[in-house]
């Protein structure tokens, strides 16, 4: 995923477990250094557009990542 929310996504999720799939992909991107420590993540709206899911699905994924201390909420979500 680039930081350009206008770029079409090749990522697709199934209806079941969409939040888990988004969470897994974001976890991989954080661990690979796409989003380094302290980097601000794209907005929930941009992530929802990229992953082709709803805002609440993205929010659930981000909360799951927060529970594992990979991201935290400041003014927007950021990698920890």
Biopython code that builds the backbone (N, CA, C, O; Angstrom):
import numpy as np
from Bio.PDB.StructureBuilder import StructureBuilder

atoms = [
    (1, "UNK", "N", (0.848, -1.167, 0.000)),
    (1, "UNK", "CA", (0.000, 0.000, 0.000)),
    (1, "UNK", "C", (0.889, 1.223, 0.000)),
    (1, "UNK", "O", (1.800, 1.341, 0.819)),
    (2, "UNK", "N", (0.634, 2.094, -0.882)),
    (2, "UNK", "CA", (1.347, 3.350, -0.890)),
    (2, "UNK", "C", (0.617, 4.336, -0.005)),
    (2, "UNK", "O", (-0.463, 4.038, 0.506)),
    (3, "UNK", "N", (1.191, 5.494, 0.175)),
    (3, "UNK", "CA", (0.530, 6.524, 0.962)),
    (3, "UNK", "C", (-0.454, 7.312, 0.118)),
    (3, "UNK", "O", (-1.027, 8.290, 0.598)),
    (4, "UNK", "N", (-0.665, 6.908, -1.131)),
    (4, "UNK", "CA", (-1.577, 7.594, -2.016)),
    (4, "UNK", "C", (-2.938, 6.901, -1.968)),
    (4, "UNK", "O", (-3.102, 5.818, -2.530)),
    (5, "UNK", "N", (-3.930, 7.529, -1.289)),
    (5, "UNK", "CA", (-5.232, 6.874, -1.183)),
    (5, "UNK", "C", (-5.995, 6.828, -2.492)),
    (5, "UNK", "O", (-6.996, 6.118, -2.592)),
    (6, "UNK", "N", (-5.545, 7.576, -3.509)),
    (6, "UNK", "CA", (-6.232, 7.572, -4.791)),
    (6, "UNK", "C", (-5.838, 6.383, -5.654)),
    (6, "UNK", "O", (-6.495, 6.094, -6.654)),
    (7, "UNK", "N", (-4.770, 5.694, -5.273)),
    (7, "UNK", "CA", (-4.308, 4.539, -6.037)),
    (7, "UNK", "C", (-5.238, 3.361, -5.786)),
    (7, "UNK", "O", (-5.545, 3.057, -4.633)),
    (8, "UNK", "N", (-5.690, 2.694, -6.835)),
    (8, "UNK", "CA", (-6.603, 1.564, -6.638)),
    (8, "UNK", "C", (-5.927, 0.433, -5.871)),
    (8, "UNK", "O", (-4.719, 0.221, -5.982)),
    (9, "UNK", "N", (-6.713, -0.273, -5.106)),
    (9, "UNK", "CA", (-6.204, -1.359, -4.289)),
    (9, "UNK", "C", (-6.336, -2.692, -5.007)),
    (9, "UNK", "O", (-7.342, -2.955, -5.666)),
    (10, "UNK", "N", (-5.321, -3.525, -4.876)),
    (10, "UNK", "CA", (-5.415, -4.884, -5.382)),
    (10, "UNK", "C", (-5.744, -5.836, -4.236)),
    (10, "UNK", "O", (-5.883, -7.041, -4.442)),
    (11, "UNK", "N", (-5.869, -5.288, -3.031)),
    (11, "UNK", "CA", (-6.174, -6.079, -1.847)),
    (11, "UNK", "C", (-7.664, -6.375, -1.840)),
    (11, "UNK", "O", (-8.477, -5.479, -2.069)),
    (12, "UNK", "N", (-8.026, -7.620, -1.580)),
    (12, "UNK", "CA", (-9.448, -7.943, -1.470)),
    (12, "UNK", "C", (-9.675, -8.752, -0.203)),
    (12, "UNK", "O", (-8.842, -9.571, 0.186)),
    (13, "UNK", "N", (-10.789, -8.516, 0.418)),
    (13, "UNK", "CA", (-11.132, -9.227, 1.643)),
    (13, "UNK", "C", (-12.443, -9.954, 1.448)),
    (13, "UNK", "O", (-13.298, -9.536, 0.668)),
    (14, "UNK", "N", (-12.585, -11.044, 2.170)),
    (14, "UNK", "CA", (-13.868, -11.742, 2.169)),
    (14, "UNK", "C", (-14.740, -11.104, 3.239)),
    (14, "UNK", "O", (-14.235, -10.426, 4.133)),
    (15, "UNK", "N", (-16.027, -11.316, 3.151)),
    (15, "UNK", "CA", (-16.932, -10.696, 4.109)),
    (15, "UNK", "C", (-16.698, -11.227, 5.519)),
    (15, "UNK", "O", (-16.806, -10.473, 6.486)),
    (16, "UNK", "N", (-16.385, -12.486, 5.648)),
    (16, "UNK", "CA", (-16.113, -13.051, 6.967)),
    (16, "UNK", "C", (-14.681, -12.738, 7.354)),
    (16, "UNK", "O", (-13.754, -12.988, 6.583)),
    (17, "UNK", "N", (-14.502, -12.198, 8.528)),
    (17, "UNK", "CA", (-13.158, -11.938, 9.024)),
    (17, "UNK", "C", (-12.461, -10.784, 8.346)),
    (17, "UNK", "O", (-11.232, -10.759, 8.285)),
    (18, "UNK", "N", (-13.213, -9.828, 7.835)),
    (18, "UNK", "CA", (-12.598, -8.706, 7.129)),
    (18, "UNK", "C", (-11.660, -7.927, 8.047)),
    (18, "UNK", "O", (-10.562, -7.556, 7.633)),
    (19, "UNK", "N", (-12.075, -7.678, 9.278)),
    (19, "UNK", "CA", (-11.236, -6.923, 10.210)),
    (19, "UNK", "C", (-9.935, -7.672, 10.487)),
    (19, "UNK", "O", (-8.870, -7.061, 10.580)),
    (20, "UNK", "N", (-10.022, -8.998, 10.620)),
    (20, "UNK", "CA", (-8.817, -9.788, 10.875)),
    (20, "UNK", "C", (-7.874, -9.742, 9.680)),
    (20, "UNK", "O", (-6.655, -9.697, 9.845)),
    (21, "UNK", "N", (-8.438, -9.753, 8.481)),
    (21, "UNK", "CA", (-7.602, -9.687, 7.285)),
    (21, "UNK", "C", (-6.923, -8.324, 7.164)),
    (21, "UNK", "O", (-5.740, -8.241, 6.834)),
    (22, "UNK", "N", (-7.669, -7.267, 7.430)),
    (22, "UNK", "CA", (-7.091, -5.919, 7.389)),
    (22, "UNK", "C", (-6.024, -5.800, 8.470)),
    (22, "UNK", "O", (-4.942, -5.266, 8.224)),
    (23, "UNK", "N", (-6.328, -6.298, 9.664)),
    (23, "UNK", "CA", (-5.369, -6.245, 10.762)),
    (23, "UNK", "C", (-4.094, -7.009, 10.402)),
    (23, "UNK", "O", (-2.994, -6.533, 10.684)),
    (24, "UNK", "N", (-4.221, -8.171, 9.793)),
    (24, "UNK", "CA", (-3.052, -8.957, 9.397)),
    (24, "UNK", "C", (-2.207, -8.244, 8.360)),
    (24, "UNK", "O", (-0.979, -8.244, 8.447)),
    (25, "UNK", "N", (-2.860, -7.636, 7.376)),
    (25, "UNK", "CA", (-2.107, -6.920, 6.351)),
    (25, "UNK", "C", (-1.401, -5.709, 6.939)),
    (25, "UNK", "O", (-0.234, -5.466, 6.630)),
    (26, "UNK", "N", (-2.089, -4.945, 7.781)),
    (26, "UNK", "CA", (-1.452, -3.780, 8.407)),
    (26, "UNK", "C", (-0.296, -4.228, 9.316)),
    (26, "UNK", "O", (0.757, -3.590, 9.345)),
    (27, "UNK", "N", (-0.497, -5.326, 10.055)),
    (27, "UNK", "CA", (0.575, -5.853, 10.917)),
    (27, "UNK", "C", (1.808, -6.180, 10.075)),
    (27, "UNK", "O", (2.928, -5.835, 10.450)),
    (28, "UNK", "N", (1.601, -6.844, 8.942)),
    (28, "UNK", "CA", (2.722, -7.179, 8.062)),
    (28, "UNK", "C", (3.420, -5.923, 7.565)),
    (28, "UNK", "O", (4.650, -5.870, 7.537)),
    (29, "UNK", "N", (2.658, -4.916, 7.175)),
    (29, "UNK", "CA", (3.246, -3.676, 6.666)),
    (29, "UNK", "C", (4.043, -2.944, 7.740)),
    (29, "UNK", "O", (5.092, -2.365, 7.460)),
    (30, "UNK", "N", (3.537, -2.974, 8.971)),
    (30, "UNK", "CA", (4.257, -2.342, 10.071)),
    (30, "UNK", "C", (5.553, -3.106, 10.341)),
    (30, "UNK", "O", (6.612, -2.498, 10.497)),
    (31, "UNK", "N", (5.472, -4.426, 10.396)),
    (31, "UNK", "CA", (6.659, -5.252, 10.669)),
    (31, "UNK", "C", (7.687, -5.167, 9.552)),
    (31, "UNK", "O", (8.885, -5.292, 9.809)),
    (32, "UNK", "N", (7.239, -4.956, 8.308)),
    (32, "UNK", "CA", (8.160, -4.828, 7.175)),
    (32, "UNK", "C", (8.757, -3.434, 7.061)),
    (32, "UNK", "O", (9.635, -3.207, 6.228)),
    (33, "UNK", "N", (8.295, -2.498, 7.883)),
    (33, "UNK", "CA", (8.852, -1.153, 7.861)),
    (33, "UNK", "C", (8.173, -0.201, 6.901)),
    (33, "UNK", "O", (8.649, 0.917, 6.702)),
    (34, "UNK", "N", (7.062, -0.623, 6.296)),
    (34, "UNK", "CA", (6.324, 0.298, 5.425)),
    (34, "UNK", "C", (5.873, 1.496, 6.254)),
    (34, "UNK", "O", (5.910, 2.633, 5.786)),
    (35, "UNK", "N", (5.451, 1.235, 7.482)),
    (35, "UNK", "CA", (5.103, 2.275, 8.442)),
    (35, "UNK", "C", (6.061, 2.142, 9.622)),
    (35, "UNK", "O", (5.804, 1.349, 10.527)),
    (36, "UNK", "N", (7.157, 2.897, 9.634)),
    (36, "UNK", "CA", (8.133, 2.770, 10.720)),
    (36, "UNK", "C", (7.590, 3.325, 12.037)),
    (36, "UNK", "O", (6.557, 3.995, 12.071)),
    (37, "UNK", "N", (8.298, 3.035, 13.097)),
    (37, "UNK", "CA", (7.918, 3.494, 14.435)),
    (37, "UNK", "C", (7.689, 5.000, 14.426)),
    (37, "UNK", "O", (8.519, 5.766, 13.937)),
    (38, "UNK", "N", (6.560, 5.405, 14.969)),
    (38, "UNK", "CA", (6.220, 6.820, 15.054)),
    (38, "UNK", "C", (5.533, 7.379, 13.821)),
    (38, "UNK", "O", (5.048, 8.510, 13.843)),
    (39, "UNK", "N", (5.484, 6.598, 12.738)),
    (39, "UNK", "CA", (4.858, 7.065, 11.498)),
    (39, "UNK", "C", (3.346, 7.136, 11.677)),
    (39, "UNK", "O", (2.735, 6.276, 12.312)),
    (40, "UNK", "N", (2.770, 8.165, 11.111)),
    (40, "UNK", "CA", (1.312, 8.297, 11.143)),
    (40, "UNK", "C", (0.714, 7.417, 10.054)),
    (40, "UNK", "O", (1.156, 7.438, 8.905)),
    (41, "UNK", "N", (-0.286, 6.653, 10.429)),
    (41, "UNK", "CA", (-0.985, 5.810, 9.462)),
    (41, "UNK", "C", (-1.954, 6.661, 8.652)),
    (41, "UNK", "O", (-2.349, 7.739, 9.096)),
    (42, "UNK", "N", (-2.340, 6.188, 7.470)),
    (42, "UNK", "CA", (-3.394, 6.876, 6.723)),
    (42, "UNK", "C", (-4.671, 6.936, 7.568)),
    (42, "UNK", "O", (-4.839, 6.153, 8.503)),
    (43, "UNK", "N", (-5.553, 7.852, 7.238)),
    (43, "UNK", "CA", (-6.803, 7.996, 7.989)),
    (43, "UNK", "C", (-7.653, 6.738, 7.853)),
    (43, "UNK", "O", (-7.462, 5.934, 6.940)),
    (44, "UNK", "N", (-8.587, 6.588, 8.774)),
    (44, "UNK", "CA", (-9.498, 5.447, 8.702)),
    (44, "UNK", "C", (-10.241, 5.443, 7.376)),
    (44, "UNK", "O", (-10.458, 4.381, 6.792)),
    (45, "UNK", "N", (-10.629, 6.605, 6.897)),
    (45, "UNK", "CA", (-11.346, 6.702, 5.624)),
    (45, "UNK", "C", (-10.460, 6.232, 4.471)),
    (45, "UNK", "O", (-10.918, 5.502, 3.592)),
    (46, "UNK", "N", (-9.197, 6.648, 4.474)),
    (46, "UNK", "CA", (-8.277, 6.224, 3.410)),
    (46, "UNK", "C", (-8.051, 4.719, 3.459)),
    (46, "UNK", "O", (-8.018, 4.061, 2.420)),
    (47, "UNK", "N", (-7.897, 4.176, 4.654)),
    (47, "UNK", "CA", (-7.706, 2.733, 4.791)),
    (47, "UNK", "C", (-8.948, 1.968, 4.353)),
    (47, "UNK", "O", (-8.845, 0.925, 3.707)),
    (48, "UNK", "N", (-10.122, 2.488, 4.705)),
    (48, "UNK", "CA", (-11.368, 1.835, 4.298)),
    (48, "UNK", "C", (-11.484, 1.806, 2.778)),
    (48, "UNK", "O", (-11.906, 0.805, 2.200)),
    (49, "UNK", "N", (-11.109, 2.903, 2.139)),
    (49, "UNK", "CA", (-11.148, 2.964, 0.675)),
    (49, "UNK", "C", (-10.145, 1.982, 0.084)),
    (49, "UNK", "O", (-10.469, 1.257, -0.856)),
    (50, "UNK", "N", (-8.937, 1.952, 0.623)),
    (50, "UNK", "CA", (-7.895, 1.063, 0.108)),
    (50, "UNK", "C", (-8.316, -0.402, 0.226)),
    (50, "UNK", "O", (-8.202, -1.169, -0.730)),
    (51, "UNK", "N", (-8.803, -0.779, 1.408)),
    (51, "UNK", "CA", (-9.158, -2.179, 1.645)),
    (51, "UNK", "C", (-10.563, -2.533, 1.162)),
    (51, "UNK", "O", (-10.957, -3.699, 1.183)),
    (52, "UNK", "N", (-11.309, -1.530, 0.733)),
    (52, "UNK", "CA", (-12.688, -1.732, 0.259)),
    (52, "UNK", "C", (-13.574, -2.352, 1.338)),
    (52, "UNK", "O", (-14.314, -3.305, 1.097)),
    (53, "UNK", "N", (-13.471, -1.774, 2.537)),
    (53, "UNK", "CA", (-14.285, -2.194, 3.671)),
    (53, "UNK", "C", (-14.887, -0.947, 4.307)),
    (53, "UNK", "O", (-14.588, 0.171, 3.887)),
    (54, "UNK", "N", (-15.723, -1.132, 5.307)),
    (54, "UNK", "CA", (-16.354, -0.008, 5.990)),
    (54, "UNK", "C", (-15.414, 0.598, 7.033)),
    (54, "UNK", "O", (-14.433, -0.020, 7.445)),
    (55, "UNK", "N", (-15.737, 1.801, 7.441)),
    (55, "UNK", "CA", (-14.972, 2.469, 8.498)),
    (55, "UNK", "C", (-14.945, 1.677, 9.792)),
    (55, "UNK", "O", (-13.882, 1.524, 10.393)),
    (56, "UNK", "N", (-16.101, 1.163, 10.243)),
    (56, "UNK", "CA", (-16.076, 0.358, 11.470)),
    (56, "UNK", "C", (-15.181, -0.886, 11.377)),
    (56, "UNK", "O", (-14.603, -1.306, 12.379)),
    (57, "UNK", "N", (-15.065, -1.468, 10.195)),
    (57, "UNK", "CA", (-14.185, -2.626, 10.015)),
    (57, "UNK", "C", (-12.730, -2.201, 10.222)),
    (57, "UNK", "O", (-11.970, -2.895, 10.897)),
    (58, "UNK", "N", (-12.345, -1.067, 9.647)),
    (58, "UNK", "CA", (-10.981, -0.544, 9.821)),
    (58, "UNK", "C", (-10.745, -0.216, 11.291)),
    (58, "UNK", "O", (-9.693, -0.538, 11.843)),
    (59, "UNK", "N", (-11.721, 0.422, 11.918)),
    (59, "UNK", "CA", (-11.588, 0.790, 13.327)),
    (59, "UNK", "C", (-11.382, -0.451, 14.193)),
    (59, "UNK", "O", (-10.563, -0.438, 15.112)),
    (60, "UNK", "N", (-12.125, -1.525, 13.903)),
    (60, "UNK", "CA", (-11.960, -2.784, 14.643)),
    (60, "UNK", "C", (-10.554, -3.339, 14.452)),
    (60, "UNK", "O", (-9.934, -3.806, 15.407)),
    (61, "UNK", "N", (-10.050, -3.289, 13.219)),
    (61, "UNK", "CA", (-8.689, -3.770, 12.942)),
    (61, "UNK", "C", (-7.657, -2.940, 13.701)),
    (61, "UNK", "O", (-6.718, -3.491, 14.275)),
    (62, "UNK", "N", (-7.827, -1.623, 13.705)),
    (62, "UNK", "CA", (-6.880, -0.749, 14.408)),
    (62, "UNK", "C", (-6.932, -0.974, 15.913)),
    (62, "UNK", "O", (-5.901, -0.927, 16.584)),
    (63, "UNK", "N", (-8.104, -1.213, 16.436)),
    (63, "UNK", "CA", (-8.210, -1.508, 17.870)),
    (63, "UNK", "C", (-7.523, -2.827, 18.205)),
    (63, "UNK", "O", (-6.914, -2.964, 19.265)),
    (64, "UNK", "N", (-7.623, -3.789, 17.303)),
    (64, "UNK", "CA", (-6.912, -5.052, 17.505)),
    (64, "UNK", "C", (-5.410, -4.851, 17.516)),
    (64, "UNK", "O", (-4.703, -5.453, 18.324)),
    (65, "UNK", "N", (-4.917, -4.001, 16.614)),
    (65, "UNK", "CA", (-3.483, -3.703, 16.587)),
    (65, "UNK", "C", (-3.062, -2.926, 17.834)),
    (65, "UNK", "O", (-1.955, -3.108, 18.341)),
    (66, "UNK", "N", (-3.944, -2.065, 18.322)),
    (66, "UNK", "CA", (-3.648, -1.316, 19.547)),
    (66, "UNK", "C", (-3.549, -2.258, 20.743)),
    (66, "UNK", "O", (-2.739, -2.043, 21.645)),
    (67, "UNK", "N", (-4.373, -3.297, 20.745)),
    (67, "UNK", "CA", (-4.341, -4.275, 21.838)),
    (67, "UNK", "C", (-3.019, -5.025, 21.878)),
    (67, "UNK", "O", (-2.611, -5.513, 22.932)),
    (68, "UNK", "N", (-2.342, -5.121, 20.725)),
    (68, "UNK", "CA", (-1.041, -5.794, 20.671)),
    (68, "UNK", "C", (0.108, -4.788, 20.711)),
    (68, "UNK", "O", (1.265, -5.152, 20.505)),
    (69, "UNK", "N", (-0.215, -3.529, 20.976)),
    (69, "UNK", "CA", (0.770, -2.444, 21.098)),
    (69, "UNK", "C", (1.540, -2.158, 19.814)),
    (69, "UNK", "O", (2.671, -1.675, 19.870)),
    (70, "UNK", "N", (0.942, -2.451, 18.655)),
    (70, "UNK", "CA", (1.591, -2.102, 17.386)),
    (70, "UNK", "C", (1.234, -0.694, 16.938)),
    (70, "UNK", "O", (2.006, -0.057, 16.221)),
    (71, "UNK", "N", (0.078, -0.206, 17.352)),
    (71, "UNK", "CA", (-0.324, 1.163, 17.036)),
    (71, "UNK", "C", (-0.918, 1.789, 18.294)),
    (71, "UNK", "O", (-1.288, 1.100, 19.245)),
    (72, "UNK", "N", (-0.995, 3.101, 18.266)),
    (72, "UNK", "CA", (-1.670, 3.800, 19.355)),
    (72, "UNK", "C", (-2.399, 5.003, 18.777)),
    (72, "UNK", "O", (-2.058, 5.512, 17.709)),
    (73, "UNK", "N", (-3.390, 5.432, 19.499)),
    (73, "UNK", "CA", (-4.194, 6.557, 19.069)),
    (73, "UNK", "C", (-3.609, 7.830, 19.652)),
    (73, "UNK", "O", (-3.436, 7.953, 20.865)),
    (74, "UNK", "N", (-3.309, 8.767, 18.777)),
    (74, "UNK", "CA", (-2.939, 10.117, 19.206)),
    (74, "UNK", "C", (-3.941, 11.005, 18.498)),
    (74, "UNK", "O", (-5.145, 10.850, 18.699)),
    (75, "UNK", "N", (-3.489, 11.907, 17.697)),
    (75, "UNK", "CA", (-4.373, 12.625, 16.778)),
    (75, "UNK", "C", (-4.303, 11.835, 15.497)),
    (75, "UNK", "O", (-3.573, 12.193, 14.573)),
    (76, "UNK", "N", (-5.066, 10.753, 15.441)),
    (76, "UNK", "CA", (-4.943, 9.771, 14.372)),
    (76, "UNK", "C", (-4.161, 8.590, 14.910)),
    (76, "UNK", "O", (-3.634, 8.647, 16.022)),
    (77, "UNK", "N", (-4.080, 7.536, 14.145)),
    (77, "UNK", "CA", (-3.371, 6.324, 14.559)),
    (77, "UNK", "C", (-1.918, 6.414, 14.142)),
    (77, "UNK", "O", (-1.614, 6.931, 13.067)),
    (78, "UNK", "N", (-1.009, 5.917, 14.982)),
    (78, "UNK", "CA", (0.422, 5.925, 14.681)),
    (78, "UNK", "C", (1.039, 4.624, 15.148)),
    (78, "UNK", "O", (0.550, 3.985, 16.080)),
    (79, "UNK", "N", (2.118, 4.243, 14.490)),
    (79, "UNK", "CA", (2.861, 3.035, 14.881)),
    (79, "UNK", "C", (3.615, 3.315, 16.164)),
    (79, "UNK", "O", (4.099, 4.427, 16.377)),
    (80, "UNK", "N", (3.718, 2.301, 17.028)),
    (80, "UNK", "CA", (4.451, 2.484, 18.285)),
    (80, "UNK", "C", (5.793, 1.828, 18.230)),
    (80, "UNK", "O", (6.547, 1.881, 19.202)),
]
sb = StructureBuilder()
sb.init_structure("model")
sb.init_model(0)
sb.init_chain("A")
sb.init_seg("    ")
for serial, (resi, resn, name, xyz) in enumerate(atoms, 1):
    if name == "N":
        sb.init_residue(resn, " ", resi, " ")
    sb.init_atom(name, np.array(xyz, "f"), 0.0, 1.0, " ", f" {name:<3s}", serial, name[0])
structure = sb.get_structure()
